[in-house]
Amino acid sequence: MENLNKDFTLVGSKGSDSTEKIAKPALSFFQDAWRRFKKNKVALVAMWIIAITLAFSVISAFVVPQSKANYFNPNKSQVYGNLPPKLSGDLPFWNGEFKAPGSTERTDVYKSQGVPEKDKYVFGTDKYGRSLAKRTIVGLRISLIIALAAALIDLVIGVTYGIISGWMGGKVDMVMQRIIEIIQSVPNLVVVTMLALLLGQGISSIIIAIGLFAWTGMARQVRNMVLSYKERDFVLASKTLGQSTWKIAVKHLLPNVSGVIVVQIMFDIPSMIMYEAVLSAINLGVKPPTSSLGTLINDGIASLQFYPFQLIIPAVVLSVLSLTFIFFGDGLRDAFDPRASED
């Protein structure tokens, strides 16, 4: 009987305070997304490559202006034209040696063409003697400007169109979605090519041509998210409190669909870079002698049989740039999706 009167002791418990203690600190949505994003090493490396590329493009505008990349001396084209890459005489493939068309042995092109020893071109030169390194830097900058500006148009039109379509619903949504289906039924390349022909060559015309018809995917994504969120309790509570549609869209809908918007933009940018490259490849891109990655590839195709390095270098830069945006977007998609969490 004495044992029954003793107090029971809970094993493994230090009191009610310890049982109510939260094991993990409270994280906001973006803090939790960043925690998941850091676990994706490929996406993290892609993010740093994109950041370095953007910073390099901005800084290079002061160091390598477009005029320097376009300049060449017509009297010395035979001396500086079609030089292979050279960084050091001891590095293979970067020692200035090249098997000239019709030759069976590799020769030092710099020496045979009488190029001064102090002159070295890391990526070689084109047929006019212009530095491919400078033209690639300018081409990278031009391609990024076109892609980012077109992405801004995509962002403004696509997000606005998607929010209006999803929020209004009913017949308005049906008509707006049929318009998107009509636009999407026409191949994008055909539409962009027609607009480029109509507006003419130039950076601004390409931006308008790409941006005006690249927003449909963004609009559909935002519209689907708005249809889901507009029936949530926090939106219904805002309606009950008398908040305007504009305030609800800005304060509640946009923050909740921001993850989808960022991911979609990251996937749209490489597509826009490719569009610019294709337009330049069919002579509908930027006006020569201005260089973009597309115009460099187009010039390299003409001399592929004899000077393959003139095509390989801009093609590799274009491929790496597109892949980094794709990997970065893929990492953001997993990070913004709470179901991707391993916890």
C-alpha positions as a Markdown table, in Angstrom:
| # | Residue | x | y | z |
|---|---|---|---|---|
| 1 | Met | 0.0 | 0.0 | 0.0 |
| 2 | Glu | 2.9 | 2.3 | 0.7 |
| 3 | Asn | 4.2 | 2.0 | -2.9 |
| 4 | Leu | 0.8 | 3.0 | -4.3 |
| 5 | Asn | 1.0 | 6.3 | -2.5 |
| 6 | Lys | 4.3 | 7.3 | -4.0 |
| 7 | Asp | 4.3 | 9.9 | -6.8 |
| 8 | Phe | 4.9 | 8.7 | -10.3 |
| 9 | Thr | 7.9 | 10.2 | -12.2 |
| 10 | Leu | 7.7 | 10.5 | -16.0 |
| 11 | Val | 10.8 | 9.1 | -17.6 |
| 12 | Gly | 12.6 | 11.3 | -20.2 |
| 13 | Ser | 10.6 | 14.5 | -19.3 |
| 14 | Lys | 12.1 | 17.5 | -17.6 |
| 15 | Gly | 8.8 | 19.3 | -17.1 |
| 16 | Ser | 6.0 | 20.8 | -19.1 |
| 17 | Asp | 8.2 | 23.7 | -20.3 |
| 18 | Ser | 10.5 | 21.2 | -22.1 |
| 19 | Thr | 7.6 | 19.4 | -23.8 |
| 20 | Glu | 6.3 | 22.7 | -25.2 |
| 21 | Lys | 9.7 | 24.0 | -26.5 |
| 22 | Ile | 10.0 | 24.3 | -30.3 |
| 23 | Ala | 13.0 | 22.3 | -31.6 |
| 24 | Lys | 13.5 | 24.3 | -34.7 |
| 25 | Pro | 13.5 | 28.1 | -35.1 |
| 26 | Ala | 10.6 | 29.6 | -37.0 |
| 27 | Leu | 11.6 | 30.3 | -40.6 |
| 28 | Ser | 9.9 | 32.5 | -43.1 |
| 29 | Phe | 9.0 | 31.1 | -46.6 |
| 30 | Phe | 12.0 | 32.6 | -48.3 |
| 31 | Gln | 14.4 | 31.5 | -45.5 |
| 32 | Asp | 13.1 | 28.0 | -45.7 |
| 33 | Ala | 13.5 | 28.1 | -49.5 |
| 34 | Trp | 17.0 | 29.3 | -49.2 |
| 35 | Arg | 17.8 | 26.5 | -46.8 |
| 36 | Arg | 16.6 | 24.0 | -49.3 |
| 37 | Phe | 18.3 | 25.7 | -52.2 |
| 38 | Lys | 21.7 | 25.5 | -50.6 |
| 39 | Lys | 21.4 | 21.7 | -50.5 |
| 40 | Asn | 21.4 | 21.7 | -54.3 |
| 41 | Lys | 25.1 | 22.1 | -55.1 |
| 42 | Val | 24.6 | 22.2 | -58.9 |
| 43 | Ala | 22.0 | 25.1 | -58.6 |
| 44 | Leu | 24.3 | 26.9 | -56.1 |
| 45 | Val | 27.2 | 26.8 | -58.5 |
| 46 | Ala | 25.0 | 27.9 | -61.3 |
| 47 | Met | 23.8 | 30.9 | -59.2 |
| 48 | Trp | 27.4 | 32.0 | -58.6 |
| 49 | Ile | 28.2 | 31.6 | -62.3 |
| 50 | Ile | 25.2 | 33.8 | -63.2 |
| 51 | Ala | 26.2 | 36.4 | -60.6 |
| 52 | Ile | 29.8 | 36.5 | -61.8 |
| 53 | Thr | 28.7 | 36.6 | -65.5 |
| 54 | Leu | 26.3 | 39.6 | -64.8 |
| 55 | Ala | 29.0 | 41.4 | -62.8 |
| 56 | Phe | 31.6 | 40.8 | -65.5 |
| 57 | Ser | 29.2 | 42.0 | -68.2 |
| 58 | Val | 28.6 | 45.3 | -66.4 |
| 59 | Ile | 32.3 | 45.9 | -65.6 |
| 60 | Ser | 33.4 | 44.9 | -69.1 |
| 61 | Ala | 31.3 | 47.7 | -70.6 |
| 62 | Phe | 33.9 | 50.2 | -69.3 |
| 63 | Val | 36.9 | 48.0 | -70.2 |
| 64 | Val | 35.8 | 46.6 | -73.6 |
| 65 | Pro | 33.4 | 49.0 | -75.3 |
| 66 | Gln | 31.7 | 48.0 | -78.5 |
| 67 | Ser | 33.9 | 50.3 | -80.5 |
| 68 | Lys | 37.0 | 48.3 | -79.5 |
| 69 | Ala | 35.4 | 45.0 | -80.4 |
| 70 | Asn | 34.3 | 46.3 | -83.9 |
| 71 | Tyr | 37.6 | 48.0 | -84.8 |
| 72 | Phe | 40.0 | 46.5 | -87.3 |
| 73 | Asn | 42.7 | 47.9 | -89.6 |
| 74 | Pro | 41.8 | 46.9 | -93.2 |
| 75 | Asn | 45.4 | 47.3 | -94.2 |
| 76 | Lys | 46.5 | 44.6 | -91.8 |
| 77 | Ser | 43.8 | 42.0 | -92.3 |
| 78 | Gln | 46.2 | 39.6 | -93.9 |
| 79 | Val | 48.5 | 39.9 | -90.9 |
| 80 | Tyr | 45.9 | 39.6 | -88.1 |
| 81 | Gly | 43.1 | 37.7 | -89.9 |
| 82 | Asn | 42.1 | 34.2 | -88.8 |
| 83 | Leu | 44.7 | 33.9 | -86.0 |
| 84 | Pro | 44.2 | 30.8 | -83.8 |
| 85 | Pro | 44.0 | 31.1 | -80.0 |
| 86 | Lys | 47.3 | 31.8 | -78.3 |
| 87 | Leu | 48.0 | 32.3 | -74.6 |
| 88 | Ser | 51.5 | 30.7 | -74.3 |
| 89 | Gly | 53.8 | 28.8 | -76.6 |
| 90 | Asp | 53.9 | 25.8 | -74.2 |
| 91 | Leu | 50.1 | 25.2 | -74.0 |
| 92 | Pro | 48.5 | 22.8 | -76.4 |
| 93 | Phe | 45.7 | 24.2 | -78.5 |
| 94 | Trp | 46.6 | 27.7 | -77.1 |
| 95 | Asn | 50.1 | 28.0 | -78.5 |
| 96 | Gly | 49.2 | 29.8 | -81.8 |
| 97 | Glu | 49.8 | 26.7 | -83.9 |
| 98 | Phe | 47.2 | 25.6 | -86.4 |
| 99 | Lys | 46.9 | 23.3 | -89.4 |
| 100 | Ala | 46.2 | 25.8 | -92.2 |
| 101 | Pro | 43.7 | 24.8 | -95.0 |
| 102 | Gly | 45.5 | 22.6 | -97.5 |
| 103 | Ser | 48.4 | 21.9 | -95.2 |
| 104 | Thr | 49.3 | 18.6 | -93.6 |
| 105 | Glu | 51.3 | 19.9 | -90.7 |
| 106 | Arg | 50.6 | 22.4 | -87.9 |
| 107 | Thr | 52.4 | 25.7 | -88.2 |
| 108 | Asp | 52.9 | 28.7 | -86.0 |
| 109 | Val | 50.4 | 31.0 | -87.8 |
| 110 | Tyr | 51.6 | 34.1 | -85.8 |
| 111 | Lys | 55.1 | 33.6 | -87.0 |
| 112 | Ser | 54.1 | 32.8 | -90.6 |
| 113 | Gln | 51.9 | 35.9 | -90.9 |
| 114 | Gly | 54.4 | 38.2 | -89.3 |
| 115 | Val | 52.5 | 39.0 | -86.1 |
| 116 | Pro | 54.6 | 40.9 | -83.5 |
| 117 | Glu | 55.6 | 38.7 | -80.6 |
| 118 | Lys | 53.8 | 40.9 | -78.1 |
| 119 | Asp | 50.5 | 40.4 | -79.8 |
| 120 | Lys | 48.5 | 37.4 | -78.5 |
| 121 | Tyr | 44.8 | 36.6 | -78.9 |
| 122 | Val | 43.3 | 34.3 | -76.3 |
| 123 | Phe | 40.4 | 33.3 | -78.5 |
| 124 | Gly | 42.0 | 34.1 | -81.8 |
| 125 | Thr | 40.7 | 36.5 | -84.5 |
| 126 | Asp | 38.1 | 36.5 | -87.2 |
| 127 | Lys | 38.8 | 37.1 | -91.0 |
| 128 | Tyr | 39.0 | 40.8 | -90.5 |
| 129 | Gly | 41.6 | 40.6 | -87.7 |
| 130 | Arg | 39.2 | 41.5 | -84.9 |
| 131 | Ser | 39.7 | 39.9 | -81.5 |
| 132 | Leu | 37.3 | 37.1 | -80.9 |
| 133 | Ala | 37.7 | 37.5 | -77.1 |
| 134 | Lys | 36.5 | 41.1 | -77.2 |
| 135 | Arg | 33.7 | 40.3 | -79.6 |
| 136 | Thr | 32.6 | 37.4 | -77.4 |
| 137 | Ile | 32.6 | 39.7 | -74.3 |
| 138 | Val | 30.5 | 42.2 | -76.2 |
| 139 | Gly | 28.3 | 39.5 | -77.7 |
| 140 | Leu | 27.7 | 38.0 | -74.2 |
| 141 | Arg | 26.7 | 41.5 | -73.0 |
| 142 | Ile | 24.3 | 42.1 | -75.9 |
| 143 | Ser | 22.7 | 38.7 | -75.6 |
| 144 | Leu | 22.1 | 39.2 | -71.8 |
| 145 | Ile | 20.7 | 42.7 | -72.4 |
| 146 | Ile | 18.2 | 41.3 | -75.0 |
| 147 | Ala | 17.2 | 38.4 | -72.8 |
| 148 | Leu | 16.8 | 40.4 | -69.6 |
| 149 | Ala | 14.9 | 43.2 | -71.3 |
| 150 | Ala | 12.6 | 40.7 | -73.0 |
| 151 | Ala | 12.2 | 38.9 | -69.6 |
| 152 | Leu | 11.1 | 42.2 | -68.1 |
| 153 | Ile | 8.4 | 42.6 | -70.7 |
| 154 | Asp | 7.4 | 38.9 | -70.1 |
| 155 | Leu | 7.2 | 39.7 | -66.4 |
| 156 | Val | 5.0 | 42.8 | -66.7 |
| 157 | Ile | 2.6 | 41.5 | -69.3 |
| 158 | Gly | 2.5 | 37.8 | -68.1 |
| 159 | Val | 1.9 | 38.5 | -64.4 |
| 160 | Thr | -0.7 | 41.3 | -65.0 |
| 161 | Tyr | -2.6 | 39.2 | -67.6 |
| 162 | Gly | -2.5 | 36.1 | -65.4 |
| 163 | Ile | -3.7 | 37.9 | -62.2 |
| 164 | Ile | -6.6 | 39.5 | -64.1 |
| 165 | Ser | -7.6 | 36.3 | -65.8 |
| 166 | Gly | -7.4 | 34.2 | -62.6 |
| 167 | Trp | -9.1 | 36.8 | -60.4 |
| 168 | Met | -12.0 | 37.6 | -62.7 |
| 169 | Gly | -12.8 | 34.0 | -63.7 |
| 170 | Gly | -15.9 | 33.0 | -65.6 |
| 171 | Lys | -16.4 | 34.3 | -69.1 |
| 172 | Val | -13.5 | 36.8 | -68.8 |
| 173 | Asp | -11.1 | 34.1 | -67.9 |
| 174 | Met | -12.4 | 31.8 | -70.7 |
| 175 | Val | -11.9 | 34.6 | -73.4 |
| 176 | Met | -8.5 | 35.5 | -72.1 |
| 177 | Gln | -7.3 | 31.9 | -72.1 |
| 178 | Arg | -8.6 | 31.4 | -75.6 |
| 179 | Ile | -6.5 | 34.4 | -76.7 |
| 180 | Ile | -3.4 | 32.7 | -75.2 |
| 181 | Glu | -4.3 | 29.5 | -77.0 |
| 182 | Ile | -4.5 | 31.3 | -80.3 |
| 183 | Ile | -1.1 | 32.9 | -79.7 |
| 184 | Gln | 0.5 | 29.6 | -78.6 |
| 185 | Ser | -0.9 | 27.8 | -81.7 |
| 186 | Val | 1.4 | 29.8 | -83.9 |
| 187 | Pro | 5.1 | 28.7 | -83.7 |
| 188 | Asn | 7.0 | 31.3 | -81.7 |
| 189 | Leu | 9.9 | 31.4 | -84.1 |
| 190 | Val | 7.6 | 32.3 | -87.0 |
| 191 | Val | 6.0 | 35.1 | -85.0 |
| 192 | Val | 9.3 | 36.5 | -83.8 |
| 193 | Thr | 10.7 | 36.3 | -87.3 |
| 194 | Met | 7.7 | 38.1 | -88.8 |
| 195 | Leu | 8.0 | 40.9 | -86.2 |
| 196 | Ala | 11.8 | 41.2 | -86.8 |
| 197 | Leu | 11.1 | 41.6 | -90.5 |
| 198 | Leu | 8.4 | 44.2 | -89.7 |
| 199 | Leu | 10.4 | 46.2 | -87.1 |
| 200 | Gly | 13.8 | 45.8 | -88.8 |
| 201 | Gln | 17.1 | 44.8 | -87.4 |
| 202 | Gly | 18.4 | 46.1 | -84.1 |
| 203 | Ile | 18.5 | 45.4 | -80.4 |
| 204 | Ser | 15.2 | 47.2 | -79.6 |
| 205 | Ser | 13.2 | 45.5 | -82.3 |
| 206 | Ile | 14.5 | 42.0 | -81.2 |
| 207 | Ile | 13.5 | 42.8 | -77.5 |
| 208 | Ile | 10.0 | 43.8 | -78.6 |
| 209 | Ala | 9.6 | 40.9 | -80.9 |
| 210 | Ile | 10.7 | 38.3 | -78.3 |
| 211 | Gly | 9.0 | 40.0 | -75.3 |
| 212 | Leu | 5.6 | 40.5 | -76.8 |
| 213 | Phe | 5.0 | 36.8 | -77.5 |
| 214 | Ala | 7.0 | 35.1 | -74.8 |
| 215 | Trp | 4.6 | 36.0 | -71.9 |
| 216 | Thr | 2.0 | 33.3 | -72.5 |
| 217 | Gly | 3.7 | 30.7 | -70.3 |
| 218 | Met | 4.1 | 33.2 | -67.5 |
| 219 | Ala | 0.4 | 34.2 | -67.8 |
| 220 | Arg | -0.8 | 30.6 | -67.6 |
| 221 | Gln | 1.3 | 29.8 | -64.5 |
| 222 | Val | 0.2 | 32.9 | -62.6 |
| 223 | Arg | -3.4 | 32.4 | -63.6 |
| 224 | Asn | -3.4 | 28.8 | -62.2 |
| 225 | Met | -1.9 | 29.9 | -58.9 |
| 226 | Val | -4.4 | 32.8 | -58.6 |
| 227 | Leu | -7.3 | 30.5 | -59.2 |
| 228 | Ser | -6.0 | 28.4 | -56.3 |
| 229 | Tyr | -5.2 | 31.2 | -53.9 |
| 230 | Lys | -8.3 | 33.3 | -54.4 |
| 231 | Glu | -10.4 | 30.8 | -52.6 |
| 232 | Arg | -8.1 | 30.6 | -49.6 |
| 233 | Asp | -9.3 | 31.9 | -46.2 |
| 234 | Phe | -6.9 | 34.9 | -46.0 |
| 235 | Val | -8.2 | 36.2 | -49.3 |
| 236 | Leu | -11.8 | 35.7 | -48.3 |
| 237 | Ala | -11.0 | 37.5 | -45.0 |
| 238 | Ser | -9.5 | 40.5 | -46.9 |
| 239 | Lys | -12.7 | 40.7 | -49.0 |
| 240 | Thr | -14.8 | 40.6 | -45.9 |
| 241 | Leu | -12.8 | 43.5 | -44.4 |
| 242 | Gly | -13.4 | 45.5 | -47.5 |
| 243 | Gln | -10.0 | 45.6 | -49.1 |
| 244 | Ser | -9.9 | 46.6 | -52.7 |
| 245 | Thr | -8.9 | 44.1 | -55.5 |
| 246 | Trp | -5.7 | 46.0 | -56.1 |
| 247 | Lys | -4.6 | 45.7 | -52.4 |
| 248 | Ile | -5.5 | 42.0 | -52.3 |
| 249 | Ala | -3.5 | 41.4 | -55.5 |
| 250 | Val | -0.4 | 43.3 | -54.3 |
| 251 | Lys | -0.4 | 42.3 | -50.6 |
| 252 | His | -1.6 | 38.7 | -50.8 |
| 253 | Leu | -1.6 | 37.2 | -54.3 |
| 254 | Leu | 1.8 | 38.5 | -55.6 |
| 255 | Pro | 3.8 | 37.4 | -52.5 |
| 256 | Asn | 2.3 | 33.9 | -52.7 |
| 257 | Val | 2.9 | 33.5 | -56.5 |
| 258 | Ser | 6.4 | 35.1 | -56.4 |
| 259 | Gly | 8.1 | 31.8 | -56.3 |
| 260 | Val | 6.4 | 30.6 | -59.5 |
| 261 | Ile | 7.2 | 33.9 | -61.2 |
| 262 | Val | 10.9 | 33.7 | -60.3 |
| 263 | Val | 11.2 | 30.1 | -61.5 |
| 264 | Gln | 9.4 | 30.8 | -64.7 |
| 265 | Ile | 11.6 | 33.8 | -65.5 |
| 266 | Met | 14.8 | 31.7 | -65.0 |
| 267 | Phe | 13.4 | 29.2 | -67.5 |
| 268 | Asp | 12.4 | 31.9 | -70.0 |
| 269 | Ile | 15.8 | 33.7 | -70.1 |
| 270 | Pro | 17.7 | 30.8 | -71.8 |
| 271 | Ser | 14.9 | 30.4 | -74.3 |
| 272 | Met | 15.1 | 34.1 | -75.1 |
| 273 | Ile | 18.9 | 33.9 | -75.5 |
| 274 | Met | 18.3 | 31.0 | -78.0 |
| 275 | Tyr | 15.7 | 33.0 | -79.9 |
| 276 | Glu | 18.2 | 35.9 | -80.3 |
| 277 | Ala | 20.9 | 33.4 | -81.5 |
| 278 | Val | 18.5 | 31.9 | -84.1 |
| 279 | Leu | 17.4 | 35.3 | -85.4 |
| 280 | Ser | 21.0 | 36.4 | -85.7 |
| 281 | Ala | 21.8 | 33.1 | -87.5 |
| 282 | Ile | 19.3 | 33.9 | -90.2 |
| 283 | Asn | 20.4 | 37.5 | -90.5 |
| 284 | Leu | 17.5 | 39.0 | -88.6 |
| 285 | Gly | 19.4 | 39.8 | -85.4 |
| 286 | Val | 21.5 | 42.8 | -84.4 |
| 287 | Lys | 23.0 | 44.9 | -87.2 |
| 288 | Pro | 26.6 | 44.2 | -88.1 |
| 289 | Pro | 29.3 | 45.0 | -87.1 |
| 290 | Thr | 27.7 | 44.8 | -83.6 |
| 291 | Ser | 28.3 | 41.3 | -82.2 |
| 292 | Ser | 26.1 | 39.0 | -80.2 |
| 293 | Leu | 26.5 | 35.3 | -79.5 |
| 294 | Gly | 24.1 | 34.6 | -82.4 |
| 295 | Thr | 26.0 | 36.7 | -84.9 |
| 296 | Leu | 29.3 | 35.2 | -83.8 |
| 297 | Ile | 27.9 | 31.7 | -84.3 |
| 298 | Asn | 26.6 | 32.8 | -87.7 |
| 299 | Asp | 30.0 | 34.1 | -88.7 |
| 300 | Gly | 31.7 | 30.9 | -87.4 |
| 301 | Ile | 29.4 | 28.6 | -89.4 |
| 302 | Ala | 30.7 | 30.2 | -92.6 |
| 303 | Ser | 34.3 | 29.3 | -91.7 |
| 304 | Leu | 33.6 | 26.0 | -89.8 |
| 305 | Gln | 35.5 | 23.8 | -92.3 |
| 306 | Phe | 38.7 | 25.8 | -92.1 |
| 307 | Tyr | 38.6 | 27.7 | -88.8 |
| 308 | Pro | 36.4 | 25.7 | -86.3 |
| 309 | Phe | 37.5 | 27.7 | -83.3 |
| 310 | Gln | 35.6 | 30.7 | -84.6 |
| 311 | Leu | 32.3 | 28.7 | -84.1 |
| 312 | Ile | 33.3 | 26.6 | -81.1 |
| 313 | Ile | 34.1 | 29.5 | -78.7 |
| 314 | Pro | 30.8 | 31.4 | -79.0 |
| 315 | Ala | 28.8 | 28.1 | -79.1 |
| 316 | Val | 30.4 | 26.9 | -75.8 |
| 317 | Val | 29.7 | 30.3 | -74.2 |
| 318 | Leu | 26.1 | 30.2 | -75.3 |
| 319 | Ser | 25.6 | 26.6 | -74.1 |
| 320 | Val | 27.2 | 27.2 | -70.7 |
| 321 | Leu | 25.1 | 30.4 | -70.2 |
| 322 | Ser | 21.9 | 28.6 | -71.1 |
| 323 | Leu | 22.6 | 25.6 | -68.9 |
| 324 | Thr | 23.4 | 27.7 | -65.9 |
| 325 | Phe | 20.1 | 29.5 | -66.1 |
| 326 | Ile | 18.3 | 26.1 | -66.5 |
| 327 | Phe | 20.1 | 24.6 | -63.5 |
| 328 | Phe | 19.5 | 27.7 | -61.5 |
| 329 | Gly | 15.8 | 27.6 | -62.4 |
| 330 | Asp | 15.5 | 23.9 | -61.6 |
| 331 | Gly | 17.1 | 24.6 | -58.2 |
| 332 | Leu | 14.7 | 27.4 | -57.5 |
| 333 | Arg | 11.7 | 25.3 | -58.5 |
| 334 | Asp | 12.7 | 22.6 | -55.9 |
| 335 | Ala | 13.4 | 25.2 | -53.3 |
| 336 | Phe | 10.1 | 27.1 | -53.6 |
| 337 | Asp | 8.2 | 23.8 | -53.5 |
| 338 | Pro | 7.6 | 22.8 | -49.8 |
| 339 | Arg | 7.0 | 19.2 | -50.9 |
| 340 | Ala | 10.6 | 19.0 | -52.0 |
| 341 | Ser | 11.8 | 19.3 | -48.4 |
| 342 | Glu | 13.5 | 16.2 | -47.0 |
| 343 | Asp | 12.6 | 17.1 | -43.4 |
